[in-house]
Amino acid sequence: MKMGRSIKLVIEEGKLTVTHCEDGTNLGEFTIDELAELIEFRYATPWNKSKDILEKLVLILGDIKNAYERSDEPYPKKEKILKEIKIRLQKQ
């Protein structure tokens, strides 16, 4: 397998963005629908189930990002973030 570029994957705003780390070039974007289709064909998982899971993953990633951004601590521990998200979800 060829090793080469350093790639960063970012899931945000309902899509996956693939970026070249060295120069920041956007190499491509994948929508939730496209990712669900890949899961369907690669792992024989129904499209609607894959899409539902991916949509929930995007929501959870947003919760994690928001928890870190709102934290009073400059470097909050992961355990604190997990607890905050779980408590907040129970209150809803």
PyMOL Python script that loads the backbone (N, CA, C, O; Angstrom):
from pymol import cmd

cmd.read_pdbstr("""\
ATOM      1  N   MET A   1       0.840  -1.175   0.000  1.00  0.00           N
ATOM      2  CA  MET A   1       0.000   0.000   0.000  1.00  0.00           C
ATOM      3  C   MET A   1       0.887   1.240   0.000  1.00  0.00           C
ATOM      4  O   MET A   1       1.837   1.336   0.777  1.00  0.00           O
ATOM      5  N   LYS A   2       0.574   2.164  -0.857  1.00  0.00           N
ATOM      6  CA  LYS A   2       1.364   3.386  -0.990  1.00  0.00           C
ATOM      7  C   LYS A   2       1.063   4.345   0.167  1.00  0.00           C
ATOM      8  O   LYS A   2      -0.094   4.667   0.436  1.00  0.00           O
ATOM      9  N   MET A   3       2.112   4.788   0.838  1.00  0.00           N
ATOM     10  CA  MET A   3       1.965   5.797   1.887  1.00  0.00           C
ATOM     11  C   MET A   3       2.459   7.110   1.309  1.00  0.00           C
ATOM     12  O   MET A   3       3.470   7.135   0.607  1.00  0.00           O
ATOM     13  N   GLY A   4       1.782   8.170   1.585  1.00  0.00           N
ATOM     14  CA  GLY A   4       2.201   9.428   1.003  1.00  0.00           C
ATOM     15  C   GLY A   4       1.693  10.605   1.786  1.00  0.00           C
ATOM     16  O   GLY A   4       2.214  10.944   2.849  1.00  0.00           O
ATOM     17  N   ARG A   5       0.684  11.212   1.254  1.00  0.00           N
ATOM     18  CA  ARG A   5       0.191  12.444   1.836  1.00  0.00           C
ATOM     19  C   ARG A   5      -0.459  12.243   3.197  1.00  0.00           C
ATOM     20  O   ARG A   5      -0.941  11.166   3.549  1.00  0.00           O
ATOM     21  N   SER A   6      -0.445  13.327   3.930  1.00  0.00           N
ATOM     22  CA  SER A   6      -1.138  13.359   5.210  1.00  0.00           C
ATOM     23  C   SER A   6      -2.516  13.971   4.958  1.00  0.00           C
ATOM     24  O   SER A   6      -2.628  15.092   4.463  1.00  0.00           O
ATOM     25  N   ILE A   7      -3.551  13.225   5.304  1.00  0.00           N
ATOM     26  CA  ILE A   7      -4.925  13.615   5.008  1.00  0.00           C
ATOM     27  C   ILE A   7      -5.691  13.820   6.309  1.00  0.00           C
ATOM     28  O   ILE A   7      -5.506  13.080   7.275  1.00  0.00           O
ATOM     29  N   LYS A   8      -6.554  14.836   6.321  1.00  0.00           N
ATOM     30  CA  LYS A   8      -7.412  15.101   7.474  1.00  0.00           C
ATOM     31  C   LYS A   8      -8.858  14.929   7.032  1.00  0.00           C
ATOM     32  O   LYS A   8      -9.264  15.432   5.985  1.00  0.00           O
ATOM     33  N   LEU A   9      -9.635  14.207   7.850  1.00  0.00           N
ATOM     34  CA  LEU A   9     -11.060  14.032   7.606  1.00  0.00           C
ATOM     35  C   LEU A   9     -11.824  14.822   8.659  1.00  0.00           C
ATOM     36  O   LEU A   9     -11.557  14.695   9.854  1.00  0.00           O
ATOM     37  N   VAL A  10     -12.774  15.639   8.212  1.00  0.00           N
ATOM     38  CA  VAL A  10     -13.570  16.442   9.133  1.00  0.00           C
ATOM     39  C   VAL A  10     -15.041  16.207   8.821  1.00  0.00           C
ATOM     40  O   VAL A  10     -15.483  16.382   7.686  1.00  0.00           O
ATOM     41  N   ILE A  11     -15.798  15.804   9.851  1.00  0.00           N
ATOM     42  CA  ILE A  11     -17.245  15.664   9.697  1.00  0.00           C
ATOM     43  C   ILE A  11     -17.870  16.890  10.344  1.00  0.00           C
ATOM     44  O   ILE A  11     -17.742  17.113  11.548  1.00  0.00           O
ATOM     45  N   GLU A  12     -18.551  17.681   9.515  1.00  0.00           N
ATOM     46  CA  GLU A  12     -19.144  18.914  10.014  1.00  0.00           C
ATOM     47  C   GLU A  12     -20.265  19.331   9.084  1.00  0.00           C
ATOM     48  O   GLU A  12     -20.170  19.181   7.866  1.00  0.00           O
ATOM     49  N   GLU A  13     -21.323  19.853   9.669  1.00  0.00           N
ATOM     50  CA  GLU A  13     -22.457  20.371   8.901  1.00  0.00           C
ATOM     51  C   GLU A  13     -23.012  19.349   7.915  1.00  0.00           C
ATOM     52  O   GLU A  13     -23.363  19.691   6.786  1.00  0.00           O
ATOM     53  N   GLY A  14     -23.086  18.107   8.346  1.00  0.00           N
ATOM     54  CA  GLY A  14     -23.705  17.080   7.528  1.00  0.00           C
ATOM     55  C   GLY A  14     -22.899  16.564   6.363  1.00  0.00           C
ATOM     56  O   GLY A  14     -23.456  15.972   5.439  1.00  0.00           O
ATOM     57  N   LYS A  15     -21.587  16.778   6.388  1.00  0.00           N
ATOM     58  CA  LYS A  15     -20.759  16.246   5.302  1.00  0.00           C
ATOM     59  C   LYS A  15     -19.368  15.916   5.829  1.00  0.00           C
ATOM     60  O   LYS A  15     -18.942  16.418   6.869  1.00  0.00           O
ATOM     61  N   LEU A  16     -18.677  15.064   5.089  1.00  0.00           N
ATOM     62  CA  LEU A  16     -17.293  14.701   5.389  1.00  0.00           C
ATOM     63  C   LEU A  16     -16.408  15.437   4.391  1.00  0.00           C
ATOM     64  O   LEU A  16     -16.580  15.306   3.179  1.00  0.00           O
ATOM     65  N   THR A  17     -15.458  16.213   4.914  1.00  0.00           N
ATOM     66  CA  THR A  17     -14.520  16.934   4.060  1.00  0.00           C
ATOM     67  C   THR A  17     -13.153  16.282   4.172  1.00  0.00           C
ATOM     68  O   THR A  17     -12.678  16.006   5.274  1.00  0.00           O
ATOM     69  N   VAL A  18     -12.520  16.034   3.027  1.00  0.00           N
ATOM     70  CA  VAL A  18     -11.185  15.438   2.963  1.00  0.00           C
ATOM     71  C   VAL A  18     -10.217  16.547   2.558  1.00  0.00           C
ATOM     72  O   VAL A  18     -10.374  17.173   1.510  1.00  0.00           O
ATOM     73  N   THR A  19      -9.204  16.781   3.416  1.00  0.00           N
ATOM     74  CA  THR A  19      -8.273  17.888   3.196  1.00  0.00           C
ATOM     75  C   THR A  19      -6.837  17.401   3.250  1.00  0.00           C
ATOM     76  O   THR A  19      -6.483  16.573   4.089  1.00  0.00           O
ATOM     77  N   HIS A  20      -6.015  17.918   2.353  1.00  0.00           N
ATOM     78  CA  HIS A  20      -4.576  17.647   2.360  1.00  0.00           C
ATOM     79  C   HIS A  20      -3.969  18.495   3.470  1.00  0.00           C
ATOM     80  O   HIS A  20      -4.093  19.720   3.442  1.00  0.00           O
ATOM     81  N   CYS A  21      -3.312  17.865   4.452  1.00  0.00           N
ATOM     82  CA  CYS A  21      -2.808  18.577   5.631  1.00  0.00           C
ATOM     83  C   CYS A  21      -1.721  19.592   5.304  1.00  0.00           C
ATOM     84  O   CYS A  21      -1.711  20.681   5.877  1.00  0.00           O
ATOM     85  N   GLU A  22      -0.813  19.263   4.404  1.00  0.00           N
ATOM     86  CA  GLU A  22       0.324  20.146   4.153  1.00  0.00           C
ATOM     87  C   GLU A  22      -0.076  21.491   3.556  1.00  0.00           C
ATOM     88  O   GLU A  22       0.436  22.529   3.973  1.00  0.00           O
ATOM     89  N   ASP A  23      -0.984  21.481   2.583  1.00  0.00           N
ATOM     90  CA  ASP A  23      -1.316  22.753   1.928  1.00  0.00           C
ATOM     91  C   ASP A  23      -2.775  23.174   2.099  1.00  0.00           C
ATOM     92  O   ASP A  23      -3.179  24.222   1.596  1.00  0.00           O
ATOM     93  N   GLY A  24      -3.569  22.364   2.806  1.00  0.00           N
ATOM     94  CA  GLY A  24      -4.958  22.728   3.072  1.00  0.00           C
ATOM     95  C   GLY A  24      -5.907  22.565   1.900  1.00  0.00           C
ATOM     96  O   GLY A  24      -7.052  23.011   1.968  1.00  0.00           O
ATOM     97  N   THR A  25      -5.451  21.931   0.822  1.00  0.00           N
ATOM     98  CA  THR A  25      -6.299  21.735  -0.352  1.00  0.00           C
ATOM     99  C   THR A  25      -7.471  20.820  -0.012  1.00  0.00           C
ATOM    100  O   THR A  25      -7.293  19.747   0.564  1.00  0.00           O
ATOM    101  N   ASN A  26      -8.672  21.263  -0.378  1.00  0.00           N
ATOM    102  CA  ASN A  26      -9.867  20.451  -0.201  1.00  0.00           C
ATOM    103  C   ASN A  26      -9.875  19.406  -1.311  1.00  0.00           C
ATOM    104  O   ASN A  26      -9.990  19.747  -2.488  1.00  0.00           O
ATOM    105  N   LEU A  27      -9.752  18.137  -0.938  1.00  0.00           N
ATOM    106  CA  LEU A  27      -9.690  17.052  -1.921  1.00  0.00           C
ATOM    107  C   LEU A  27     -11.062  16.515  -2.296  1.00  0.00           C
ATOM    108  O   LEU A  27     -11.215  15.865  -3.330  1.00  0.00           O
ATOM    109  N   GLY A  28     -12.056  16.782  -1.464  1.00  0.00           N
ATOM    110  CA  GLY A  28     -13.394  16.311  -1.773  1.00  0.00           C
ATOM    111  C   GLY A  28     -14.313  16.392  -0.577  1.00  0.00           C
ATOM    112  O   GLY A  28     -13.873  16.506   0.567  1.00  0.00           O
ATOM    113  N   GLU A  29     -15.608  16.329  -0.869  1.00  0.00           N
ATOM    114  CA  GLU A  29     -16.624  16.320   0.178  1.00  0.00           C
ATOM    115  C   GLU A  29     -17.608  15.198  -0.118  1.00  0.00           C
ATOM    116  O   GLU A  29     -17.951  14.941  -1.272  1.00  0.00           O
ATOM    117  N   PHE A  30     -18.053  14.540   0.936  1.00  0.00           N
ATOM    118  CA  PHE A  30     -19.022  13.458   0.824  1.00  0.00           C
ATOM    119  C   PHE A  30     -20.231  13.819   1.675  1.00  0.00           C
ATOM    120  O   PHE A  30     -20.086  14.175   2.845  1.00  0.00           O
ATOM    121  N   THR A  31     -21.415  13.730   1.097  1.00  0.00           N
ATOM    122  CA  THR A  31     -22.638  14.001   1.852  1.00  0.00           C
ATOM    123  C   THR A  31     -22.994  12.779   2.696  1.00  0.00           C
ATOM    124  O   THR A  31     -22.444  11.694   2.508  1.00  0.00           O
ATOM    125  N   ILE A  32     -23.916  12.976   3.619  1.00  0.00           N
ATOM    126  CA  ILE A  32     -24.415  11.861   4.430  1.00  0.00           C
ATOM    127  C   ILE A  32     -25.017  10.794   3.522  1.00  0.00           C
ATOM    128  O   ILE A  32     -24.819   9.602   3.754  1.00  0.00           O
ATOM    129  N   ASP A  33     -25.747  11.207   2.496  1.00  0.00           N
ATOM    130  CA  ASP A  33     -26.344  10.245   1.563  1.00  0.00           C
ATOM    131  C   ASP A  33     -25.272   9.408   0.861  1.00  0.00           C
ATOM    132  O   ASP A  33     -25.431   8.198   0.705  1.00  0.00           O
ATOM    133  N   GLU A  34     -24.187  10.050   0.442  1.00  0.00           N
ATOM    134  CA  GLU A  34     -23.107   9.323  -0.233  1.00  0.00           C
ATOM    135  C   GLU A  34     -22.410   8.358   0.724  1.00  0.00           C
ATOM    136  O   GLU A  34     -22.072   7.236   0.345  1.00  0.00           O
ATOM    137  N   LEU A  35     -22.197   8.796   1.955  1.00  0.00           N
ATOM    138  CA  LEU A  35     -21.573   7.904   2.940  1.00  0.00           C
ATOM    139  C   LEU A  35     -22.483   6.717   3.249  1.00  0.00           C
ATOM    140  O   LEU A  35     -22.013   5.585   3.372  1.00  0.00           O
ATOM    141  N   ALA A  36     -23.784   6.977   3.372  1.00  0.00           N
ATOM    142  CA  ALA A  36     -24.736   5.891   3.620  1.00  0.00           C
ATOM    143  C   ALA A  36     -24.728   4.893   2.466  1.00  0.00           C
ATOM    144  O   ALA A  36     -24.820   3.685   2.685  1.00  0.00           O
ATOM    145  N   GLU A  37     -24.618   5.396   1.245  1.00  0.00           N
ATOM    146  CA  GLU A  37     -24.554   4.515   0.075  1.00  0.00           C
ATOM    147  C   GLU A  37     -23.291   3.651   0.108  1.00  0.00           C
ATOM    148  O   GLU A  37     -23.338   2.464  -0.216  1.00  0.00           O
ATOM    149  N   LEU A  38     -22.170   4.248   0.500  1.00  0.00           N
ATOM    150  CA  LEU A  38     -20.926   3.470   0.613  1.00  0.00           C
ATOM    151  C   LEU A  38     -21.059   2.362   1.656  1.00  0.00           C
ATOM    152  O   LEU A  38     -20.614   1.236   1.433  1.00  0.00           O
ATOM    153  N   ILE A  39     -21.670   2.684   2.792  1.00  0.00           N
ATOM    154  CA  ILE A  39     -21.876   1.672   3.839  1.00  0.00           C
ATOM    155  C   ILE A  39     -22.796   0.575   3.322  1.00  0.00           C
ATOM    156  O   ILE A  39     -22.558  -0.609   3.562  1.00  0.00           O
ATOM    157  N   GLU A  40     -23.852   0.974   2.608  1.00  0.00           N
ATOM    158  CA  GLU A  40     -24.794  -0.004   2.058  1.00  0.00           C
ATOM    159  C   GLU A  40     -24.081  -1.002   1.153  1.00  0.00           C
ATOM    160  O   GLU A  40     -24.273  -2.210   1.297  1.00  0.00           O
ATOM    161  N   PHE A  41     -23.272  -0.524   0.238  1.00  0.00           N
ATOM    162  CA  PHE A  41     -22.613  -1.414  -0.718  1.00  0.00           C
ATOM    163  C   PHE A  41     -21.434  -2.160  -0.112  1.00  0.00           C
ATOM    164  O   PHE A  41     -21.216  -3.328  -0.433  1.00  0.00           O
ATOM    165  N   ARG A  42     -20.680  -1.516   0.747  1.00  0.00           N
ATOM    166  CA  ARG A  42     -19.480  -2.148   1.316  1.00  0.00           C
ATOM    167  C   ARG A  42     -19.818  -3.176   2.393  1.00  0.00           C
ATOM    168  O   ARG A  42     -19.173  -4.220   2.488  1.00  0.00           O
ATOM    169  N   TYR A  43     -20.839  -2.873   3.209  1.00  0.00           N
ATOM    170  CA  TYR A  43     -21.131  -3.730   4.365  1.00  0.00           C
ATOM    171  C   TYR A  43     -22.538  -4.312   4.352  1.00  0.00           C
ATOM    172  O   TYR A  43     -23.001  -4.824   5.371  1.00  0.00           O
ATOM    173  N   ALA A  44     -23.217  -4.243   3.227  1.00  0.00           N
ATOM    174  CA  ALA A  44     -24.555  -4.821   3.064  1.00  0.00           C
ATOM    175  C   ALA A  44     -25.502  -4.376   4.179  1.00  0.00           C
ATOM    176  O   ALA A  44     -26.228  -5.184   4.759  1.00  0.00           O
ATOM    177  N   THR A  45     -25.476  -3.077   4.462  1.00  0.00           N
ATOM    178  CA  THR A  45     -26.345  -2.490   5.479  1.00  0.00           C
ATOM    179  C   THR A  45     -27.400  -1.653   4.765  1.00  0.00           C
ATOM    180  O   THR A  45     -27.066  -0.890   3.859  1.00  0.00           O
ATOM    181  N   PRO A  46     -28.673  -1.781   5.155  1.00  0.00           N
ATOM    182  CA  PRO A  46     -29.710  -0.987   4.492  1.00  0.00           C
ATOM    183  C   PRO A  46     -29.386   0.511   4.516  1.00  0.00           C
ATOM    184  O   PRO A  46     -28.924   1.045   5.525  1.00  0.00           O
ATOM    185  N   TRP A  47     -29.638   1.172   3.390  1.00  0.00           N
ATOM    186  CA  TRP A  47     -29.307   2.587   3.228  1.00  0.00           C
ATOM    187  C   TRP A  47     -29.949   3.444   4.311  1.00  0.00           C
ATOM    188  O   TRP A  47     -29.289   4.306   4.892  1.00  0.00           O
ATOM    189  N   ASN A  48     -31.248   3.212   4.591  1.00  0.00           N
ATOM    190  CA  ASN A  48     -31.940   4.061   5.562  1.00  0.00           C
ATOM    191  C   ASN A  48     -31.361   3.898   6.968  1.00  0.00           C
ATOM    192  O   ASN A  48     -31.323   4.862   7.732  1.00  0.00           O
ATOM    193  N   LYS A  49     -30.915   2.704   7.316  1.00  0.00           N
ATOM    194  CA  LYS A  49     -30.301   2.481   8.631  1.00  0.00           C
ATOM    195  C   LYS A  49     -28.941   3.181   8.698  1.00  0.00           C
ATOM    196  O   LYS A  49     -28.612   3.812   9.703  1.00  0.00           O
ATOM    197  N   SER A  50     -28.163   3.068   7.637  1.00  0.00           N
ATOM    198  CA  SER A  50     -26.856   3.731   7.585  1.00  0.00           C
ATOM    199  C   SER A  50     -27.015   5.238   7.684  1.00  0.00           C
ATOM    200  O   SER A  50     -26.279   5.896   8.420  1.00  0.00           O
ATOM    201  N   LYS A  51     -27.971   5.786   6.949  1.00  0.00           N
ATOM    202  CA  LYS A  51     -28.184   7.234   6.964  1.00  0.00           C
ATOM    203  C   LYS A  51     -28.600   7.697   8.351  1.00  0.00           C
ATOM    204  O   LYS A  51     -28.122   8.726   8.827  1.00  0.00           O
ATOM    205  N   ASP A  52     -29.476   6.959   9.000  1.00  0.00           N
ATOM    206  CA  ASP A  52     -29.927   7.319  10.345  1.00  0.00           C
ATOM    207  C   ASP A  52     -28.753   7.351  11.324  1.00  0.00           C
ATOM    208  O   ASP A  52     -28.624   8.284  12.116  1.00  0.00           O
ATOM    209  N   ILE A  53     -27.908   6.337  11.266  1.00  0.00           N
ATOM    210  CA  ILE A  53     -26.745   6.272  12.159  1.00  0.00           C
ATOM    211  C   ILE A  53     -25.793   7.433  11.876  1.00  0.00           C
ATOM    212  O   ILE A  53     -25.299   8.064  12.810  1.00  0.00           O
ATOM    213  N   LEU A  54     -25.533   7.722  10.613  1.00  0.00           N
ATOM    214  CA  LEU A  54     -24.631   8.822  10.255  1.00  0.00           C
ATOM    215  C   LEU A  54     -25.187  10.172  10.701  1.00  0.00           C
ATOM    216  O   LEU A  54     -24.438  11.024  11.178  1.00  0.00           O
ATOM    217  N   GLU A  55     -26.497  10.369  10.548  1.00  0.00           N
ATOM    218  CA  GLU A  55     -27.104  11.624  10.993  1.00  0.00           C
ATOM    219  C   GLU A  55     -26.948  11.792  12.502  1.00  0.00           C
ATOM    220  O   GLU A  55     -26.673  12.890  12.984  1.00  0.00           O
ATOM    221  N   LYS A  56     -27.124  10.702  13.240  1.00  0.00           N
ATOM    222  CA  LYS A  56     -26.950  10.765  14.698  1.00  0.00           C
ATOM    223  C   LYS A  56     -25.492  11.008  15.063  1.00  0.00           C
ATOM    224  O   LYS A  56     -25.203  11.731  16.016  1.00  0.00           O
ATOM    225  N   LEU A  57     -24.570  10.408  14.310  1.00  0.00           N
ATOM    226  CA  LEU A  57     -23.142  10.633  14.548  1.00  0.00           C
ATOM    227  C   LEU A  57     -22.792  12.107  14.364  1.00  0.00           C
ATOM    228  O   LEU A  57     -22.056  12.676  15.170  1.00  0.00           O
ATOM    229  N   VAL A  58     -23.312  12.723  13.315  1.00  0.00           N
ATOM    230  CA  VAL A  58     -23.054  14.146  13.074  1.00  0.00           C
ATOM    231  C   VAL A  58     -23.580  14.984  14.240  1.00  0.00           C
ATOM    232  O   VAL A  58     -22.925  15.938  14.662  1.00  0.00           O
ATOM    233  N   LEU A  59     -24.751  14.637  14.760  1.00  0.00           N
ATOM    234  CA  LEU A  59     -25.303  15.368  15.904  1.00  0.00           C
ATOM    235  C   LEU A  59     -24.421  15.220  17.141  1.00  0.00           C
ATOM    236  O   LEU A  59     -24.158  16.200  17.839  1.00  0.00           O
ATOM    237  N   ILE A  60     -23.965  14.001  17.411  1.00  0.00           N
ATOM    238  CA  ILE A  60     -23.102  13.758  18.572  1.00  0.00           C
ATOM    239  C   ILE A  60     -21.777  14.495  18.416  1.00  0.00           C
ATOM    240  O   ILE A  60     -21.285  15.080  19.380  1.00  0.00           O
ATOM    241  N   LEU A  61     -21.195  14.478  17.229  1.00  0.00           N
ATOM    242  CA  LEU A  61     -19.945  15.212  17.002  1.00  0.00           C
ATOM    243  C   LEU A  61     -20.149  16.706  17.230  1.00  0.00           C
ATOM    244  O   LEU A  61     -19.269  17.380  17.765  1.00  0.00           O
ATOM    245  N   GLY A  62     -21.290  17.217  16.830  1.00  0.00           N
ATOM    246  CA  GLY A  62     -21.613  18.620  17.097  1.00  0.00           C
ATOM    247  C   GLY A  62     -21.723  18.890  18.587  1.00  0.00           C
ATOM    248  O   GLY A  62     -21.262  19.925  19.069  1.00  0.00           O
ATOM    249  N   ASP A  63     -22.338  17.957  19.325  1.00  0.00           N
ATOM    250  CA  ASP A  63     -22.431  18.090  20.783  1.00  0.00           C
ATOM    251  C   ASP A  63     -21.047  18.117  21.421  1.00  0.00           C
ATOM    252  O   ASP A  63     -20.791  18.914  22.323  1.00  0.00           O
ATOM    253  N   ILE A  64     -20.159  17.247  20.951  1.00  0.00           N
ATOM    254  CA  ILE A  64     -18.790  17.198  21.495  1.00  0.00           C
ATOM    255  C   ILE A  64     -18.074  18.518  21.216  1.00  0.00           C
ATOM    256  O   ILE A  64     -17.444  19.090  22.105  1.00  0.00           O
ATOM    257  N   LYS A  65     -18.174  18.989  19.990  1.00  0.00           N
ATOM    258  CA  LYS A  65     -17.527  20.260  19.623  1.00  0.00           C
ATOM    259  C   LYS A  65     -18.055  21.399  20.482  1.00  0.00           C
ATOM    260  O   LYS A  65     -17.276  22.196  21.005  1.00  0.00           O
ATOM    261  N   ASN A  66     -19.370  21.481  20.630  1.00  0.00           N
ATOM    262  CA  ASN A  66     -19.975  22.545  21.430  1.00  0.00           C
ATOM    263  C   ASN A  66     -19.557  22.462  22.891  1.00  0.00           C
ATOM    264  O   ASN A  66     -19.318  23.489  23.525  1.00  0.00           O
ATOM    265  N   ALA A  67     -19.468  21.258  23.430  1.00  0.00           N
ATOM    266  CA  ALA A  67     -19.070  21.092  24.830  1.00  0.00           C
ATOM    267  C   ALA A  67     -17.643  21.592  25.053  1.00  0.00           C
ATOM    268  O   ALA A  67     -17.365  22.251  26.055  1.00  0.00           O
ATOM    269  N   TYR A  68     -16.747  21.283  24.130  1.00  0.00           N
ATOM    270  CA  TYR A  68     -15.369  21.783  24.248  1.00  0.00           C
ATOM    271  C   TYR A  68     -15.330  23.304  24.109  1.00  0.00           C
ATOM    272  O   TYR A  68     -14.602  23.976  24.839  1.00  0.00           O
ATOM    273  N   GLU A  69     -16.107  23.842  23.180  1.00  0.00           N
ATOM    274  CA  GLU A  69     -16.112  25.296  22.968  1.00  0.00           C
ATOM    275  C   GLU A  69     -16.680  26.049  24.165  1.00  0.00           C
ATOM    276  O   GLU A  69     -16.206  27.139  24.484  1.00  0.00           O
ATOM    277  N   ARG A  70     -17.683  25.488  24.832  1.00  0.00           N
ATOM    278  CA  ARG A  70     -18.329  26.151  25.961  1.00  0.00           C
ATOM    279  C   ARG A  70     -17.629  25.921  27.294  1.00  0.00           C
ATOM    280  O   ARG A  70     -17.961  26.572  28.284  1.00  0.00           O
ATOM    281  N   SER A  71     -16.685  25.025  27.332  1.00  0.00           N
ATOM    282  CA  SER A  71     -16.025  24.680  28.592  1.00  0.00           C
ATOM    283  C   SER A  71     -15.286  25.881  29.180  1.00  0.00           C
ATOM    284  O   SER A  71     -14.669  26.664  28.459  1.00  0.00           O
ATOM    285  N   ASP A  72     -15.363  26.006  30.512  1.00  0.00           N
ATOM    286  CA  ASP A  72     -14.639  27.067  31.218  1.00  0.00           C
ATOM    287  C   ASP A  72     -13.152  26.751  31.309  1.00  0.00           C
ATOM    288  O   ASP A  72     -12.327  27.648  31.480  1.00  0.00           O
ATOM    289  N   GLU A  73     -12.819  25.473  31.193  1.00  0.00           N
ATOM    290  CA  GLU A  73     -11.422  25.048  31.293  1.00  0.00           C
ATOM    291  C   GLU A  73     -10.748  25.149  29.922  1.00  0.00           C
ATOM    292  O   GLU A  73     -11.382  24.869  28.905  1.00  0.00           O
ATOM    293  N   PRO A  74      -9.470  25.545  29.884  1.00  0.00           N
ATOM    294  CA  PRO A  74      -8.793  25.618  28.583  1.00  0.00           C
ATOM    295  C   PRO A  74      -8.580  24.240  27.947  1.00  0.00           C
ATOM    296  O   PRO A  74      -8.624  24.109  26.724  1.00  0.00           O
ATOM    297  N   TYR A  75      -8.350  23.215  28.773  1.00  0.00           N
ATOM    298  CA  TYR A  75      -8.131  21.850  28.274  1.00  0.00           C
ATOM    299  C   TYR A  75      -8.990  20.878  29.081  1.00  0.00           C
ATOM    300  O   TYR A  75      -8.469  20.160  29.935  1.00  0.00           O
ATOM    301  N   PRO A  76     -10.298  20.844  28.823  1.00  0.00           N
ATOM    302  CA  PRO A  76     -11.169  19.955  29.600  1.00  0.00           C
ATOM    303  C   PRO A  76     -10.852  18.487  29.335  1.00  0.00           C
ATOM    304  O   PRO A  76     -10.467  18.108  28.229  1.00  0.00           O
ATOM    305  N   LYS A  77     -11.018  17.684  30.355  1.00  0.00           N
ATOM    306  CA  LYS A  77     -10.793  16.240  30.223  1.00  0.00           C
ATOM    307  C   LYS A  77     -11.973  15.605  29.480  1.00  0.00           C
ATOM    308  O   LYS A  77     -13.114  16.056  29.577  1.00  0.00           O
ATOM    309  N   LYS A  78     -11.660  14.565  28.750  1.00  0.00           N
ATOM    310  CA  LYS A  78     -12.671  13.861  27.964  1.00  0.00           C
ATOM    311  C   LYS A  78     -13.823  13.388  28.845  1.00  0.00           C
ATOM    312  O   LYS A  78     -14.984  13.469  28.445  1.00  0.00           O
ATOM    313  N   GLU A  79     -13.510  12.897  30.039  1.00  0.00           N
ATOM    314  CA  GLU A  79     -14.540  12.380  30.937  1.00  0.00           C
ATOM    315  C   GLU A  79     -15.562  13.461  31.289  1.00  0.00           C
ATOM    316  O   GLU A  79     -16.760  13.189  31.371  1.00  0.00           O
ATOM    317  N   LYS A  80     -15.084  14.680  31.495  1.00  0.00           N
ATOM    318  CA  LYS A  80     -15.984  15.791  31.818  1.00  0.00           C
ATOM    319  C   LYS A  80     -16.900  16.098  30.639  1.00  0.00           C
ATOM    320  O   LYS A  80     -18.088  16.365  30.822  1.00  0.00           O
ATOM    321  N   ILE A  81     -16.353  16.060  29.447  1.00  0.00           N
ATOM    322  CA  ILE A  81     -17.147  16.326  28.243  1.00  0.00           C
ATOM    323  C   ILE A  81     -18.219  15.250  28.070  1.00  0.00           C
ATOM    324  O   ILE A  81     -19.376  15.563  27.787  1.00  0.00           O
ATOM    325  N   LEU A  82     -17.835  13.984  28.241  1.00  0.00           N
ATOM    326  CA  LEU A  82     -18.803  12.882  28.123  1.00  0.00           C
ATOM    327  C   LEU A  82     -19.940  13.051  29.123  1.00  0.00           C
ATOM    328  O   LEU A  82     -21.111  12.898  28.778  1.00  0.00           O
ATOM    329  N   LYS A  83     -19.584  13.366  30.361  1.00  0.00           N
ATOM    330  CA  LYS A  83     -20.591  13.535  31.413  1.00  0.00           C
ATOM    331  C   LYS A  83     -21.532  14.687  31.073  1.00  0.00           C
ATOM    332  O   LYS A  83     -22.749  14.565  31.215  1.00  0.00           O
ATOM    333  N   GLU A  84     -20.969  15.799  30.627  1.00  0.00           N
ATOM    334  CA  GLU A  84     -21.791  16.964  30.285  1.00  0.00           C
ATOM    335  C   GLU A  84     -22.777  16.638  29.170  1.00  0.00           C
ATOM    336  O   GLU A  84     -23.947  17.016  29.245  1.00  0.00           O
ATOM    337  N   ILE A  85     -22.319  15.951  28.152  1.00  0.00           N
ATOM    338  CA  ILE A  85     -23.196  15.614  27.026  1.00  0.00           C
ATOM    339  C   ILE A  85     -24.295  14.659  27.475  1.00  0.00           C
ATOM    340  O   ILE A  85     -25.456  14.840  27.109  1.00  0.00           O
ATOM    341  N   LYS A  86     -23.948  13.654  28.257  1.00  0.00           N
ATOM    342  CA  LYS A  86     -24.956  12.693  28.730  1.00  0.00           C
ATOM    343  C   LYS A  86     -25.990  13.370  29.613  1.00  0.00           C
ATOM    344  O   LYS A  86     -27.184  13.104  29.480  1.00  0.00           O
ATOM    345  N   ILE A  87     -25.549  14.244  30.514  1.00  0.00           N
ATOM    346  CA  ILE A  87     -26.484  14.945  31.399  1.00  0.00           C
ATOM    347  C   ILE A  87     -27.390  15.861  30.585  1.00  0.00           C
ATOM    348  O   ILE A  87     -28.598  15.908  30.816  1.00  0.00           O
ATOM    349  N   ARG A  88     -26.814  16.581  29.641  1.00  0.00           N
ATOM    350  CA  ARG A  88     -27.597  17.501  28.815  1.00  0.00           C
ATOM    351  C   ARG A  88     -28.628  16.739  27.991  1.00  0.00           C
ATOM    352  O   ARG A  88     -29.753  17.209  27.820  1.00  0.00           O
ATOM    353  N   LEU A  89     -28.258  15.580  27.485  1.00  0.00           N
ATOM    354  CA  LEU A  89     -29.197  14.787  26.690  1.00  0.00           C
ATOM    355  C   LEU A  89     -30.339  14.261  27.547  1.00  0.00           C
ATOM    356  O   LEU A  89     -31.469  14.154  27.070  1.00  0.00           O
ATOM    357  N   GLN A  90     -30.061  13.930  28.813  1.00  0.00           N
ATOM    358  CA  GLN A  90     -31.110  13.446  29.706  1.00  0.00           C
ATOM    359  C   GLN A  90     -32.100  14.546  30.056  1.00  0.00           C
ATOM    360  O   GLN A  90     -33.275  14.264  30.290  1.00  0.00           O
ATOM    361  N   LYS A  91     -31.649  15.792  30.096  1.00  0.00           N
ATOM    362  CA  LYS A  91     -32.514  16.915  30.448  1.00  0.00           C
ATOM    363  C   LYS A  91     -33.458  17.287  29.319  1.00  0.00           C
ATOM    364  O   LYS A  91     -34.475  17.939  29.557  1.00  0.00           O
ATOM    365  N   GLN A  92     -33.142  16.884  28.092  1.00  0.00           N
ATOM    366  CA  GLN A  92     -33.975  17.266  26.941  1.00  0.00           C
ATOM    367  C   GLN A  92     -35.221  16.442  26.859  1.00  0.00           C
ATOM    368  O   GLN A  92     -36.030  16.634  25.951  1.00  0.00           O
TER     369      GLN A  92
END
""", "prot")
cmd.dss("prot")
cmd.show_as("cartoon", "prot")
cmd.util.cbc("prot")
cmd.orient("prot")
